[in-house]
Amino acid sequence: MGDMAPEVEQAQPPAAFLVWEDLTATVKNLRGRKSSRKLLQGLSGCALPGRLLAIMGPSGSGKSTLLDSLAGRLGRNVGLSGRLLLNGQRRRTDYGVAAYVRQENVLLGTLTVRETITYSAHLRLPSSMTKMEVAGVVEATIEEMGLEDCSDRVVGNWHRRGISGGEKKRLCIALEILTKPPLLFLDEPTSGLDSAAAFFIIQMLRQMTRDGNKTVISSIHQPSSEVFALFDDLFLLSGGEVVYFGDAKLAPKFFEEAGLPCPIKNNPADHFLRCINSDFDHVNATLKGSIKHLSSESSSDPLLRLGTAEIKAMLIDRFKSSEYALMTKRKISELSKIEGFTVEFLTGSQASWWKQLKVLTRRSFTNMCRDIGYYWLRIIIYIVVSLCVGSIYFDVGNSYNAIWARASCGAFISGFMTFMSIGGFPSFIEEVVVFYHERQNGHYGVAVYTISNFLSAFPFLVAVSMATTSITYFMLKAHRDFAHYAYFAISIYTGVAVVESIMMVVASLVPNFLMGIIAGAGIMGIIMMTAGFFRPVRDLPKPVWLYPIAYINYATWLLEGNYKNDFIGSSFNPLVAGDSKVAGEFVLEDTFGVTSTRSKWADLLIAAMLLVMYRILFFLILKLKEVVSPLFRKAAVDTKAL
């Protein structure tokens, strides 16, 4: 591990000494019959400032589980026991103290590299900093991560080609080092990158640990020899057990002492994984069928004579009694007894709530403007469908047959037209994924996100309602005054906004594109069936369908309001010539079961209240997920459960 002492100078930037001892992770059996499965088995180690620690092992060895355990990001079905100390104290590696870079690149593809970093800087840096100071931090970060050449190019999404995979990974790292966190976790940062891009990423991380006195912990699958040479420390895992922990440069010596020397000119990382990866047993079984192979190699190569399980057990036992394990115990003991070293880490964002709301609203609005699939395609579809509706019901008139024509038109617009808002679900899912990642890293709160999303979408929803209203209202020629037009427009806006709010709730519960579309379509089907067009509300079965579904159904109130807006004050020709005209109020009560005693504006107000209710529900679901999730529990970690 090297001879780094635990002493630090107060004048230095905050440093993070992370120690874990006897760490065991257990996944709970869903059936509750069999014993729980251990993912990590009594792991101990430490990570020091100014050093780059690599967590390495074959697939399924526990790399990501260990990384998530140290970062406090384990799933709810995984129990964790042991001791975790940060600078000698029991505390969670809370956001602000630790930054986390996921394996997947979580970015808004419509923004440029500079815009992405700038928005993140304004969301998190102190509000007391001027725009020039923030810009200076942004430019310094771009230069540090080598992003100058692509700083003005968009990240890229489904319809716009953007920056390369290596540049995206560097951008993700840049976002997390803006606030200079002392502890940085990375989940396989070189995954999917070519050798040059992978080397550049690790070289940047190594330089970062040296210049900023940072503690960097990264899981990695199978690095090249050039990349492996950049690591300071190595934590080698297999089956949730430690095979080796210590200075990365001493790992080949450990394997040589164990009778498994690394062949000359071979990549040490490849050799280590070859020794402990059980998949090679299947390869050996196939090779043993070759007579030539048996005669030439099986007697001399220990990797062919012994099974992986034997080699792994031998290495694990040897490490436990080795000088490397003793050095680790001494180092853990030293770091656990640090006294008087308390550094006040900055947690979360340092920007004010109002600044976050302003910046997040602007960023969301920019994303919506540039993503043609978010609103622009939907606006075009709304215009096309509105022209179809207007041409079908053109100059509907006041004949007796126009009664059902007007009702059908109102029901289609109130139900099916608003239902098309479900088309924005894919874009919203992308934004929600970004929110979850940024929220977990402490960039901003749930309330800010909920309000900013509503404000940024407002102009687009107004455009949708105005386009639909202007086309259908004047083509139908049912009314010619502004009051009826205004009510119709507000009603469409409310309906579209409620559907978007419902889909936000669905996305918070089912954050999967396909499942979300299916769930949303099912919910909208129930909403349209109980709205009062296919069967009057008064005739619905009282249990469940009338109480409570019809009354918490926004379409019920909007449809009744639109009926009143269209029929009250209107009269229609009788079915039999010579009879008196049919009043619109009579049609409402006799045909549709809608009473005219309640104002249409009251119906609209109730629908607006449902809109607010769904937004609050979305907020509460996100907050509840924080409360029940281990990521946001504020309870101190004890020896039984972290």
VOGU-3710 file (C-alpha; in Angstrom, 3 decimals, decimal comma):
1> mgdmapeveq> 0,000/0,000/0,000  2,911/2,331/0,413  4,174/4,197/3,465  1,635/6,981/3,601  1,113/8,100/7,187  -2,254/9,184/8,516  -1,009/12,602/9,612  -2,397/15,510/7,644  -1,996/19,252/7,720  -4,975/21,427/8,443
11> aqppaaflvw> -3,898/23,839/5,744  -4,398/21,179/3,110  -7,775/20,761/1,378  -10,167/18,353/3,142  -8,816/14,827/2,839  -10,813/11,603/3,123  -9,375/8,531/4,856  -11,854/5,704/4,262  -11,609/2,492/6,280  -13,791/-0,592/6,086
21> edltatvknl> -13,463/-3,626/8,322  -15,151/-7,035/8,225  -17,617/-5,799/5,583  -20,229/-8,430/4,717  -23,064/-7,931/2,232  -25,954/-10,377/2,154  -28,774/-10,482/-0,359  -32,062/-11,545/1,171  -33,757/-14,603/-0,301  -37,103/-13,563/-1,797
31> rgrkssrkll> -38,816/-16,840/-0,917  -37,502/-16,776/2,618  -36,868/-20,519/2,632  -33,222/-20,906/1,804  -30,349/-19,172/3,554  -29,359/-15,728/2,325  -26,536/-15,470/-0,201  -23,378/-13,588/0,734  -22,097/-11,149/-1,865  -19,169/-9,911/0,224
41> qglsgcalpg> -17,470/-11,985/2,912  -15,649/-10,102/5,669  -13,696/-7,628/3,547  -11,286/-5,161/5,134  -9,286/-2,384/3,563  -8,682/1,328/3,322  -8,407/4,106/0,763  -6,012/7,011/1,226  -5,801/10,558/-0,165  -3,510/11,017/-3,114
51> rllaimgpsg> -3,794/7,364/-4,156  -5,853/5,649/-6,831  -7,446/2,385/-5,664  -8,647/-0,184/-8,213  -11,254/-2,799/-7,288  -10,704/-5,639/-9,736  -12,094/-9,121/-10,284  -13,968/-11,303/-12,758  -17,666/-10,838/-13,464  -19,769/-11,606/-10,402
61> sgkstlldsl> -16,859/-11,240/-7,996  -18,462/-8,408/-6,007  -16,711/-5,355/-7,469  -19,837/-3,228/-7,878  -21,261/-4,489/-4,575  -18,148/-3,377/-2,697  -18,111/-0,036/-4,476  -21,802/0,548/-3,733  -21,276/-0,541/-0,113  -18,536/2,039/0,382
71> agrlgrnvgl> -20,583/4,726/-1,400  -23,802/3,917/0,504  -25,713/2,908/-2,613  -26,721/-0,680/-1,985  -30,201/-1,839/-2,943  -32,904/-2,288/-0,333  -32,722/-6,070/-0,587  -29,049/-6,176/0,438  -28,041/-6,139/4,077  -24,644/-4,830/5,121
81> sgrlllngqr> -22,694/-5,485/8,316  -19,254/-4,443/9,460  -17,570/-1,145/10,209  -17,121/1,842/7,914  -15,111/4,847/9,078  -14,463/8,151/7,366  -11,601/10,051/8,962  -11,896/7,876/12,063  -15,609/8,536/12,564  -18,749/6,576/11,843
91> rrtdygvaay> -20,593/8,516/9,185  -22,156/7,823/5,846  -20,320/8,784/2,713  -23,018/11,365/2,125  -23,364/13,358/-1,074  -21,070/16,340/-1,023  -18,504/14,239/0,839  -18,409/11,607/-1,893  -19,164/11,855/-5,590  -20,232/8,849/-7,655
101> vrqenvllgt> -19,775/8,326/-11,395  -22,031/5,604/-12,758  -21,012/3,110/-15,407  -23,774/4,431/-17,682  -23,411/7,986/-18,952  -26,367/9,912/-17,477  -26,530/13,146/-19,472  -28,986/15,353/-21,333  -28,085/14,811/-24,970  -29,379/18,161/-26,230
111> ltvretitys> -26,903/20,296/-24,276  -23,333/21,075/-25,250  -20,437/20,037/-23,036  -19,914/23,588/-21,785  -23,640/24,087/-21,146  -23,834/20,821/-19,209  -20,983/21,804/-16,910  -22,203/25,411/-16,594  -25,727/24,442/-15,556  -24,326/21,971/-13,030
121> ahlrlpssmt> -21,967/24,616/-11,647  -24,780/27,132/-11,139  -26,890/24,466/-9,454  -24,218/23,578/-6,897  -21,640/26,313/-6,416  -22,315/29,039/-3,810  -24,791/31,728/-4,836  -22,284/34,337/-3,648  -20,032/33,539/-6,619  -20,366/35,870/-9,579
131> kmevagvvea> -21,048/34,646/-13,107  -17,428/35,355/-14,010  -16,184/33,267/-11,099  -18,485/30,378/-12,017  -17,346/30,637/-15,643  -13,753/30,444/-14,439  -14,473/27,243/-12,519  -16,204/25,791/-15,590  -13,308/26,593/-17,915  -10,783/25,213/-15,420
141> tieemgledc> -12,765/21,960/-15,181  -13,008/21,686/-18,973  -9,251/22,165/-19,234  -8,529/19,695/-16,413  -10,560/16,966/-18,104  -9,214/17,697/-21,584  -12,581/18,668/-23,061  -11,528/21,860/-24,843  -11,883/20,431/-28,355  -15,462/19,273/-27,807
151> sdrvvgnwhr> -16,666/21,944/-25,384  -19,121/23,472/-27,854  -20,467/20,219/-29,292  -23,719/18,654/-28,136  -23,558/15,508/-26,019  -25,806/13,694/-28,509  -29,087/11,795/-28,362  -31,328/9,664/-30,583  -31,548/12,242/-33,374  -28,277/14,189/-32,996
161> rgisggekkr> -24,765/12,807/-33,277  -22,633/13,959/-30,386  -19,326/13,454/-28,634  -17,498/10,142/-28,324  -17,866/7,636/-25,492  -14,578/8,651/-23,919  -15,548/12,311/-23,991  -18,910/11,489/-22,380  -17,163/9,628/-19,583  -14,790/12,538/-19,005
171> lcialeiltk> -17,783/14,872/-18,968  -19,477/12,723/-16,298  -16,332/12,916/-14,186  -16,079/16,670/-14,767  -19,596/17,177/-13,396  -18,688/15,399/-10,157  -15,395/17,207/-9,496  -16,859/20,694/-9,875  -17,288/21,046/-6,112  -13,940/19,315/-5,470
181> ppllfldept> -15,226/16,397/-3,376  -12,469/14,698/-1,351  -13,826/11,219/-2,139  -14,677/9,984/-5,630  -16,199/6,614/-6,612  -16,275/5,386/-10,207  -18,044/2,275/-11,487  -15,993/0,814/-14,349  -15,110/4,153/-16,005  -13,301/2,420/-18,887
191> sgldsaaaff> -16,226/0,167/-19,867  -16,904/0,336/-23,614  -13,874/2,512/-24,364  -10,910/1,748/-26,595  -7,430/1,402/-25,088  -6,437/5,016/-25,788  -9,595/6,489/-24,263  -9,347/4,153/-21,255  -5,718/5,134/-20,667  -6,596/8,823/-20,910
201> iiqmlrqmtr> -9,405/8,463/-18,339  -7,262/6,642/-15,773  -4,330/8,997/-16,386  -6,632/11,949/-15,624  -7,832/10,261/-12,446  -4,267/9,559/-11,346  -3,289/13,173/-11,940  -6,397/14,297/-10,049  -5,407/12,300/-6,967  -1,946/13,842/-7,003
211> dgnktvissi> -2,935/17,468/-7,590  -6,106/17,629/-5,507  -5,213/15,235/-2,662  -8,342/13,245/-3,508  -9,230/9,696/-2,561  -10,328/7,906/-5,730  -11,832/4,405/-5,753  -12,681/2,770/-9,060  -13,962/-0,639/-10,013  -12,481/-1,979/-13,223
221> hqpssevfal> -12,989/-5,213/-15,120  -9,890/-6,055/-17,173  -7,486/-3,148/-17,692  -4,650/-3,131/-20,181  -1,082/-3,317/-18,881  -0,650/0,444/-19,445  -3,810/1,218/-17,468  -2,938/-1,241/-14,686  0,444/0,463/-14,217  -1,344/3,710/-13,307
231> fddlfllsgg> -3,084/2,282/-10,226  -1,515/2,826/-6,825  -3,441/0,184/-4,870  -5,267/-2,982/-5,874  -8,212/-4,752/-4,224  -8,568/-8,098/-6,013  -11,832/-9,971/-5,455  -13,189/-13,378/-6,336  -16,524/-14,714/-5,157  -16,875/-11,880/-2,657
241> evvyfgdakl> -13,572/-12,723/-0,930  -10,334/-10,790/-1,007  -7,531/-12,428/-2,971  -5,081/-9,563/-2,623  -5,081/-6,042/-1,209  -2,100/-3,753/-1,223  0,261/-1,872/-3,478  -0,591/-2,685/-7,092  3,089/-2,944/-8,001  3,602/-5,678/-5,385
251> apkffeeagl> 0,753/-7,865/-6,649  2,937/-9,771/-9,182  5,356/-10,571/-6,352  2,508/-11,997/-4,248  1,401/-14,285/-7,083  4,996/-15,350/-7,720  5,412/-16,270/-4,045  2,229/-18,320/-4,353  3,743/-20,348/-7,201  1,806/-18,520/-9,928
261> pcpiknnpad> 4,350/-16,166/-11,512  3,174/-13,804/-14,213  4,759/-14,777/-17,565  7,199/-12,286/-19,024  5,615/-9,612/-21,225  2,126/-10,643/-20,078  -0,413/-8,185/-18,745  -0,476/-8,647/-14,936  -4,197/-7,925/-14,783  -4,896/-10,668/-17,343
271> hflrcinsdf> -2,792/-13,107/-15,365  -4,536/-12,324/-12,063  -7,969/-12,805/-13,575  -6,831/-15,956/-15,350  -5,952/-17,445/-11,975  -9,276/-16,697/-10,221  -11,857/-16,734/-13,026  -13,805/-20,014/-12,921  -14,859/-19,592/-16,554  -11,416/-20,856/-17,554
281> dhvnatlkgs> -12,272/-24,252/-16,052  -14,654/-24,818/-18,957  -11,888/-23,844/-21,376  -9,492/-26,282/-19,719  -12,080/-29,062/-19,870  -12,335/-28,546/-23,620  -8,583/-28,383/-24,080  -8,068/-31,636/-22,183  -9,769/-33,380/-25,063  -6,749/-32,541/-27,187
291> ikhlssesss> -3,983/-35,185/-27,020  -1,415/-32,691/-28,271  -2,348/-30,251/-25,565  -2,139/-32,866/-22,822  1,295/-33,999/-23,893  2,822/-30,556/-24,182  1,348/-28,347/-21,463  -0,809/-30,024/-18,855  2,130/-31,338/-16,861  3,995/-28,021/-16,639
301> dpllrlgtae> 1,392/-25,285/-16,376  -0,106/-25,061/-12,839  -3,095/-23,183/-14,235  -3,975/-26,274/-16,287  -3,171/-28,832/-13,604  -5,239/-27,135/-10,881  -8,837/-26,000/-10,969  -9,770/-22,380/-10,385  -11,453/-23,218/-7,068  -8,210/-24,762/-5,773
311> ikamlidrfk> -6,117/-21,830/-6,962  -8,522/-19,297/-5,511  -8,715/-21,060/-2,138  -4,939/-21,281/-2,013  -4,503/-17,574/-2,822  -7,128/-16,484/-0,275  -5,543/-18,571/2,496  -2,069/-17,397/1,576  -3,111/-13,727/1,621  -4,681/-14,045/5,089
321> sseyalmtkr> -1,353/-15,135/6,547  0,845/-12,886/4,384  2,712/-9,734/5,279  0,344/-7,816/2,985  -2,625/-8,688/5,209  -0,625/-7,705/8,316  0,256/-4,348/6,722  -3,433/-3,808/5,969  -4,428/-4,535/9,578  -1,813/-2,129/10,917
331> kiselskieg> -2,895/0,585/8,507  -6,577/0,104/9,414  -5,691/0,241/13,107  -3,758/3,503/12,628  -6,473/5,185/10,595  -9,223/4,032/12,976  -7,542/5,806/15,885  -7,259/9,221/14,248  -8,215/11,797/16,875  -8,633/15,524/16,589
341> ftvefltgsq> -8,898/15,324/12,815  -12,361/16,599/12,038  -12,985/18,244/8,724  -16,314/19,870/7,998  -17,235/18,473/4,610  -19,595/20,445/2,416  -22,717/18,390/1,792  -25,166/18,902/-1,029  -25,508/22,050/-3,093  -24,325/25,438/-1,873
351> aswwkqlkvl> -26,627/27,378/-4,197  -29,805/28,995/-2,908  -33,192/27,378/-3,516  -34,374/30,192/-5,784  -31,212/30,069/-7,879  -31,597/26,330/-8,298  -35,206/26,788/-9,392  -34,220/29,421/-11,951  -31,281/27,428/-13,353  -33,123/24,111/-13,436
361> trrsftnmcr> -36,134/25,675/-15,153  -33,890/27,219/-17,792  -32,041/23,956/-18,365  -35,236/21,934/-18,643  -36,757/24,488/-21,027  -33,627/24,390/-23,198  -33,761/20,604/-23,306  -37,440/20,660/-24,285  -36,773/23,198/-27,033  -33,963/21,170/-28,589
371> digyywlrii> -35,447/17,693/-28,221  -37,865/17,440/-31,138  -39,475/14,370/-29,623  -40,335/16,080/-26,347  -42,952/18,574/-27,617  -42,376/19,662/-31,215  -43,442/16,385/-32,845  -46,419/16,238/-30,517  -47,448/19,784/-31,433  -47,331/18,818/-35,107
381> iyivvslcvg> -49,454/15,737/-34,426  -51,922/17,840/-32,437  -52,253/20,254/-35,351  -52,801/17,421/-37,846  -55,378/15,693/-35,638  -57,110/19,007/-34,948  -57,442/19,596/-38,684  -58,938/16,115/-39,012  -61,419/16,775/-36,200  -62,276/20,187/-37,607
391> siyfdvgnsy> -62,901/18,806/-41,079  -65,039/15,922/-39,801  -67,200/18,175/-37,625  -66,928/21,238/-39,869  -69,755/23,750/-39,297  -71,563/21,261/-37,089  -74,610/23,520/-36,833  -77,692/23,218/-34,578  -79,660/20,397/-36,143  -81,007/17,568/-33,973
401> naiwarascg> -78,226/15,283/-35,192  -75,689/17,936/-34,178  -76,392/17,127/-30,515  -74,500/13,836/-30,630  -71,982/15,244/-33,091  -71,065/17,994/-30,614  -70,959/15,521/-27,719  -68,704/13,160/-29,682  -66,412/15,976/-30,682  -66,164/17,226/-27,079
411> afisgfmtfm> -65,484/13,723/-25,777  -62,790/13,089/-28,389  -60,994/16,333/-27,593  -61,329/15,931/-23,808  -60,259/12,289/-23,855  -58,329/11,145/-26,898  -56,628/14,467/-27,651  -55,278/14,745/-24,102  -54,398/11,048/-24,159  -51,798/11,806/-26,837
421> siggfpsfie> -49,684/13,491/-24,159  -48,534/10,011/-23,255  -46,236/10,292/-26,289  -43,812/12,427/-24,288  -43,099/9,602/-21,847  -39,777/8,481/-23,425  -38,294/11,973/-23,187  -39,563/12,352/-19,669  -38,011/9,026/-18,643  -34,632/10,318/-19,875
431> evvvfyherq> -35,031/13,431/-17,728  -36,125/11,424/-14,679  -33,025/9,216/-14,930  -30,864/12,347/-14,914  -32,826/13,629/-11,907  -32,291/10,421/-9,921  -28,550/10,516/-10,572  -28,171/14,203/-9,745  -30,389/13,920/-6,697  -28,342/11,041/-5,299
441> nghygvavyt> -25,218/13,172/-5,707  -26,894/16,082/-3,913  -27,214/18,527/-6,798  -30,717/19,758/-5,882  -33,920/18,770/-4,116  -37,177/17,116/-5,128  -39,333/20,233/-4,729  -37,092/22,277/-7,024  -37,242/19,590/-9,698  -41,027/19,169/-9,474
451> isnflsafpf> -41,738/22,891/-9,778  -39,119/23,560/-12,454  -40,483/20,761/-14,631  -43,967/22,265/-14,449  -42,734/25,789/-15,229  -40,529/24,751/-18,144  -43,344/22,723/-19,726  -45,932/25,481/-19,336  -45,205/27,370/-22,617  -45,321/24,157/-24,659
461> lvavsmatts> -48,590/23,014/-23,131  -50,051/26,446/-23,818  -48,919/26,092/-27,441  -50,602/22,672/-27,642  -53,886/23,963/-26,219  -53,904/27,126/-28,319  -53,176/25,245/-31,554  -55,879/22,659/-30,860  -58,441/25,224/-29,740  -57,851/27,695/-32,563
471> ityfmlkahr> -58,274/25,046/-35,250  -61,197/23,032/-33,889  -63,152/25,921/-32,358  -63,315/28,016/-35,502  -63,826/25,067/-37,846  -66,746/23,751/-35,789  -68,404/27,223/-35,717  -70,392/26,200/-32,633  -69,810/29,520/-30,863  -68,262/32,770/-31,931
481> dfahyayfai> -67,499/34,641/-28,693  -64,192/34,831/-26,830  -65,527/33,533/-23,490  -66,353/30,100/-24,933  -63,030/30,038/-26,787  -61,051/30,887/-23,633  -62,797/28,210/-21,593  -62,170/25,610/-24,294  -58,449/26,503/-24,432  -58,007/26,411/-20,650
491> siytgvavve> -59,854/23,106/-20,509  -57,523/21,508/-23,073  -54,464/22,878/-21,279  -55,673/21,453/-17,972  -56,347/18,056/-19,521  -52,939/17,821/-21,181  -51,195/18,997/-18,001  -53,037/16,413/-15,884  -52,095/13,585/-18,259  -48,458/14,663/-18,118
501> simmvvaslv> -48,666/14,709/-14,316  -50,151/11,193/-14,312  -47,316/9,985/-16,529  -44,819/11,604/-14,153  -46,326/9,568/-11,325  -46,111/6,440/-13,493  -42,468/7,199/-14,322  -41,615/7,596/-10,635  -43,135/4,188/-9,863  -42,259/2,287/-13,059
511> pnflmgiiag> -39,042/3,842/-14,419  -39,040/1,662/-17,509  -40,054/2,838/-20,960  -42,097/-0,171/-22,085  -43,771/-0,846/-18,738  -44,512/2,848/-18,341  -46,236/3,095/-21,712  -48,332/0,000/-20,956  -49,266/1,223/-17,472  -50,054/4,721/-18,742
521> agimgiimmt> -52,230/3,399/-21,582  -54,146/1,210/-19,123  -54,755/4,122/-16,762  -55,921/6,344/-19,621  -58,281/3,616/-20,814  -59,961/3,519/-17,408  -60,120/7,311/-17,333  -61,885/7,501/-20,695  -64,359/4,716/-19,827  -65,485/6,451/-16,626
531> agffrpvrdl> -65,501/10,021/-17,960  -69,225/9,967/-18,790  -69,336/9,692/-22,565  -69,584/5,929/-23,072  -71,933/5,673/-20,101  -73,352/8,598/-18,094  -71,654/9,070/-14,747  -74,979/8,682/-12,898  -75,384/5,156/-14,370  -71,938/3,878/-13,367
541> pkpvwlypia> -71,841/1,156/-10,679  -71,459/2,978/-7,393  -68,753/0,800/-5,817  -65,329/1,544/-7,278  -66,389/3,027/-10,624  -68,474/5,935/-9,351  -66,906/6,170/-5,924  -64,070/7,032/-6,118  -62,801/6,585/-9,705  -65,271/8,851/-11,512
551> yinyatwlle> -64,841/11,602/-8,952  -61,040/11,597/-9,052  -61,116/11,361/-12,840  -60,063/14,642/-14,402  -61,829/13,735/-17,670  -65,174/13,513/-15,847  -65,015/17,150/-14,795  -63,505/18,421/-18,042  -66,113/16,618/-20,142  -68,971/17,976/-18,028
561> gnykndfigs> -67,447/21,450/-18,231  -67,093/21,225/-22,011  -70,685/19,971/-22,313  -71,861/22,985/-20,331  -69,640/25,326/-22,323  -71,136/24,014/-25,565  -74,791/23,304/-24,698  -75,809/25,959/-22,165  -77,372/28,845/-24,068  -77,711/26,787/-27,255
571> sfnplvagds> -80,872/25,428/-28,831  -81,340/22,699/-31,432  -83,873/21,952/-34,094  -86,500/19,371/-33,047  -86,535/15,830/-34,370  -90,058/16,400/-35,756  -90,591/19,518/-37,821  -92,920/21,983/-36,169  -92,084/21,060/-32,585  -90,393/23,550/-30,294
581> kvagefvled> -86,648/23,781/-30,270  -84,658/21,632/-27,843  -82,831/23,640/-25,204  -79,225/22,795/-24,497  -79,899/22,639/-20,748  -82,534/19,948/-21,336  -80,076/17,921/-23,415  -77,508/18,132/-20,628  -79,778/16,775/-17,922  -81,935/14,353/-19,934
591> tfgvtstrsk> -79,363/12,846/-22,296  -76,010/13,174/-20,529  -77,144/13,315/-16,897  -75,222/16,539/-16,290  -76,794/19,068/-13,950  -76,473/22,700/-14,942  -76,724/23,999/-11,380  -72,939/23,800/-10,926  -70,920/26,292/-12,946  -68,639/25,082/-15,708
601> wadlliaaml> -65,876/27,072/-14,039  -66,369/24,982/-10,891  -65,809/21,864/-12,975  -62,653/23,390/-14,401  -61,484/24,351/-10,910  -61,921/20,774/-9,687  -59,885/19,500/-12,648  -57,187/22,063/-11,818  -57,194/20,840/-8,207  -56,647/17,299/-9,494
611> lvmyrilffl> -53,692/18,626/-11,515  -52,163/20,031/-8,326  -52,957/16,786/-6,498  -51,085/14,676/-9,062  -48,083/17,006/-8,913  -48,051/16,753/-5,118  -48,406/12,976/-5,409  -45,385/12,908/-7,712  -43,423/14,935/-5,175  -44,484/12,701/-2,277
621> ilklkevvsp> -43,544/9,514/-4,143  -40,055/10,838/-4,833  -39,652/11,914/-1,210  -40,981/8,594/0,073  -38,504/6,712/-2,081  -35,755/8,773/-0,473  -36,985/7,956/3,019  -37,209/4,208/2,493  -34,049/4,000/0,387  -30,693/3,361/2,091
631> lfrkaavdtk> -29,239/6,086/-0,109  -30,865/8,809/1,947  -31,160/7,351/5,441  -29,623/9,710/7,950  -29,323/7,161/10,726  -25,805/6,507/11,890  -24,174/3,282/10,869  -23,874/0,769/13,714  -21,941/-2,479/13,826  -24,940/-4,524/12,798
641> al> -26,255/-2,496/9,876  -24,680/0,399/8,040
//
